[in-house]
Amino acid sequence: MNMKKQMKIVLQMVSGYGGEFKTWRLPEAKEDAYTDMDFYVEMAQLAEKGKLHALFMADTPALVNDLTQDTPMHSMDPLIAMTSVARATKHIGLVGTFSTTFNEPYNLARHLKALDVISHGRVGWNAVTTSTPATAANFGSHLKSTQERYGRAHEMIEAVQGLWGSWEKGAYIHDKQSGQFADMGRIKPLNYQGEYIQTKGPLPIPPSEQGQPPIFQAGPSPEGIRLAGRFASGVYANPFTIEESREYRNILRESAVAHGRSADDINVFTGFMFTIADSKEEALARRRRVLEFDKEELAHRLSYLGAMVGLNFQGIDPYQPLPDSWLKLARANPHDPRSPRALAVLKEGYSPVDTLAHGVINYHPVVVGTAKDVADFLEEWFEAGATDGFSIVPDLAHDGVRAFVEQVVPILQERGLFHKDYESSTLRDLLGVPYQYGIRTEE
Amino acid sequence: MNMKKQMKIVLQMVSGYGGEFKTWRLPEAKEDAYTDMDFYVEMAQLAEKGKLHALFMADTPALVNDLTQDTPMHSMDPLIAMTSVARATKHIGLVGTFSTTFNEPYNLARHLKALDVISHGRVGWNAVTTSTPATAANFGSHLKSTQERYGRAHEMIEAVQGLWGSWEKGAYIHDKQSGQFADMGRIKPLNYQGEYIQTKGPLPIPPSEQGQPPIFQAGPSPEGIRLAGRFASGVYANPFTIEESREYRNILRESAVAHGRSADDINVFTGFMFTIADSKEEALARRRRVLEFDKEELAHRLSYLGAMVGLNFQGIDPYQPLPDSWLKLARANPHDPRSPRALAVLKEGYSPVDTLAHGVINYHPVVVGTAKDVADFLEEWFEAGATDGFSIVPDLAHDGVRAFVEQVVPILQERGLFHKDYESSTLRDLLGVPYQYGIRTEE
């Protein structure tokens, strides 16, 4: 059977609200979603109803933004959130970000392997280096050089995988008749002696249904691409255009091959945000409302938008479309990949405020419109070979996840672009990546 | 109302099987309880049905015993287990052991505070120093001196408590009308600069219903007693006699006072094990059966028992009571606090195997008998002022927890020795210890 390749979709859980940090004020929002694990679990169950491949929890070990008006960037604690969700779901993958710089390998390996066992093989580790002054200060540490961070990252993944593999398959016997609980001959210390990491093992944990969690990676530096090529089954990417995304995906695939793996062993997940409503105008109205929660920030964004297209918006009525005479003078800033889209939207006759409502200065590409608009966007990127899947970010989780699951997913399924059910109960199988157990050493 | 003081009871969860490491072979046992979180949660729910104050998870970060025939000493991972249980219970406390030696304070503080928030104030931290070669090797570390371990332990608890307190009460505003999410003026870095620990903060987490988790301690060295006096709301103790227990409790109470606290701020939990059946003979038969699973170990224990009472059991029939001529020569070993009890049981006319079945060489006092026998034991110790409560260890969790909850608890309640319902939903209130938020500095 020659099956059409299908896209994979993971949901970014953010802090419980969504990817826009003021949507918590919308009437639809639950204002204490950050601390309400019941709500978090409800969102996860909804995502599972939509057959999404995994939940993704970004993280960094510090409070990173000003919370005076904005919701946090991350969950209170990804491990606690993943465990809570694991107990209330059956199929969806659970991918969490844990720093390679600021964790003890034994503790991290143990947490993730135990979670992998109790979730029956659904855990993934997004292994990222951490390098901000705020995070380093939380760990009594100075900023580390790139070389040191990546040197440690390679050793950290090796050591964690090695600890994961310290119970060979079949070591967990538990046979009442013979009285053998475990085969100690198949439980072996790792004795890892690296430059940055030393750990002996073994862990006290047998293999899960997927053996051990697959590795994810994020970060487009040359060092990040090498790390991904060597270890990653999934990569989170933040391109703004199809061309940029395709090029990055090819580089990652080449890196996998260069490290003795198949190009298809890496799945690229492209981040994108959305606001879904029954019409584009309704979706724009919602985003305008959110922009207007903070007039000062709106003014700042308008000035930024002006700069992006080479205009000065001082003194204009930002709710009116720009006159043709202005638009003729406008130029996309070649140093900002979002500028051409910003200019195109302005030229379509949208006011500067409505142009911002399109999400043209967001961190990800944004679709503001109907479920069909979202599905069209996903299809276009996927069919262009720009990505293997998407990391979706609703503006507000409370209704955004439901809209995606109930409206976008059926369109994608109908078009044959998305699976109709889970093919497996392990994350590794859902990703379609080969089995691996224990440390990965290059051939 | 002058209420009678009541005992507090916590359940040792061990690895899912119980405190005897071969009971997993009994027909009643679930052989894969170690990796089955559903079962672990079921036990916790049963304990909650019995109004037990808390679950307790001992731990050390290493595989510490030979699993050829024995079940593990600890759970796969206490944090994952506690989180799973938190989501499936409402009132019972969740106390976990986490090393002060081999954790990063920021990571540990964050995990435990997040868990405290999602459990609505039910978490406790058993803060212990770790000092075995096997654990040190897992952390690329050499064995540390007592001074260094306890120096770090004091700093670790201070730093973790300080991070816990980094969001003042009322900092978490989340008011849609005003648009204020948090009061950044009440979220402050800790800037902890110790000799062993440096961490800046703040954590990204508001207070829980109990503010922050209370501290537990275990370990009777002078340094341990100082640590407990300064910080602990609960202490796990392993005395073999009422006198020993009372003396230790008094020392702990004095240590609390010496550190500017009330003596009643420390609850001592005495460990004890039990096997409950409809008759003592039936209970002994079950324990004999477990002893007989491993004839080699039984022979070893018999020889050990002989040495404890000054006799050589070589060549005797261990299923027959000892002749009077032997018993007259027997002497309790003054260096082993379990010896007088071993000798007393032999003198009651029990055979050496049945004497072992009484649990006389176990790590804790053991009650083998009916539910009433267990209740009588608990009453005697409690009324003698030996302890504030008990840390109970069934021989096998699968039926032991049920027997305790359904048979022992009602007797204790009838005698007015145990509460009939939870008085509060926070662990701090259940322990009856004062509110504390943030770092504890001595007055």
Interface residues (C-beta under 8 A of the other chain):
Chain A: K22 W24 R25 A29 E31 D32 Y34 T35 M37 V41 P61 A62 L63 D66 L67 T68 Q69 D70 T71 P72 H74 M76 D77 L79 I80 A81 T83 S84 A86 R87 A88 F102 N103 E104 Y106 N107 R110 H111 K113 A114 L115 V117 I118 A134 A137 N138 F139 G140 Y172 H174 D175 K176 G179 Q180 F181 A182 D183 M184 I187 I197 Q198 T199 K200 G201 P202 L203 P204 I205 P206 F293 D294
Chain B: K22 W24 R25 A29 E31 D32 Y34 T35 M37 V41 P61 A62 L63 D66 L67 T68 Q69 D70 T71 P72 H74 M76 D77 L79 I80 A81 T83 S84 A86 R87 A88 F102 N103 E104 Y106 N107 R110 H111 K113 A114 L115 V117 I118 A134 A137 N138 F139 G140 Y172 H174 D175 K176 G179 Q180 F181 A182 D183 M184 I187 I197 Q198 T199 K200 G201 P202 L203 P204 I205 P206 F293 D294
